[in-house]
């Protein structure tokens, strides 16, 4: 689980302006962080089926956001 400080740091690194917390690039960065944490968890706990399902959902959401970003942003 991302701590509040880690999340704020990631947002600050990817935001376009001071109030940007929901742009595609910020959302993708936060998803990447969660996906990497879940991947590490599943390496230690391969039988955790509910976490694997959550990881699959996050990967699908990332794929959709990447497609959106490719089509709509320059």
C-alpha positions in Angstrom: 0.0 0.0 0.0 1.3 3.4 -0.9 1.8 5.8 2.0 0.4 9.3 1.7 3.9 10.7 1.4 4.9 8.3 -1.4 1.7 9.1 -3.3 2.2 12.9 -2.9 5.8 12.5 -4.2 4.7 10.6 -7.3 2.0 13.2 -7.9 4.5 16.1 -7.6 6.9 14.3 -10.1 4.2 13.9 -12.8 1.8 16.8 -12.4 1.6 19.5 -15.1 0.7 22.3 -12.7 0.3 22.9 -9.0 -3.3 21.7 -8.8 -3.0 18.7 -11.2 -3.8 15.5 -9.4 -6.0 13.7 -11.9 -4.4 14.0 -15.3 -3.7 10.9 -17.3 0.1 11.0 -16.6 -0.5 11.3 -12.9 -3.0 8.4 -12.9 -0.6 6.2 -14.9 2.2 6.9 -12.5 0.1 6.0 -9.5 -1.1 2.8 -11.2 2.5 1.9 -12.0 3.4 2.2 -8.3 0.5 0.0 -7.2 1.2 -2.5 -9.9 4.9 -2.8 -8.9 3.9 -3.3 -5.2 1.4 -6.0 -6.0 3.8 -7.8 -8.3 6.4 -7.9 -5.5 3.7 -9.2 -3.1 2.6 -11.9 -5.6 6.2 -13.1 -6.0 6.3 -13.8 -2.2 2.7 -15.1 -2.1 1.9 -16.9 -5.4 -1.4 -18.5 -4.1 -3.0 -15.1 -3.2 -5.8 -15.3 -5.8 -7.6 -12.1 -4.8 -4.5 -10.0 -5.1 -3.8 -11.5 -8.5 -7.3 -10.5 -9.6 -6.7 -7.0 -8.3 -3.4 -6.9 -10.2 -5.2 -7.9 -13.4 -7.8 -5.2 -12.9 -5.0 -2.6 -12.4 -3.2 -3.7 -15.6 -6.4 -3.5 -17.6 -7.0 0.0 -16.3 -3.4 1.0 -17.2 -3.9 -0.4 -20.7 -7.0 1.7 -21.2 -5.4 4.8 -19.9 -2.4 4.3 -22.1 -4.7 3.9 -25.1 -6.5 7.0 -24.1 -3.3 9.0 -23.7 -2.0 7.8 -27.1 -5.2 8.9 -28.8 -6.0 12.1 -27.1 -2.8 13.8 -25.8 0.1 15.0 -27.8 
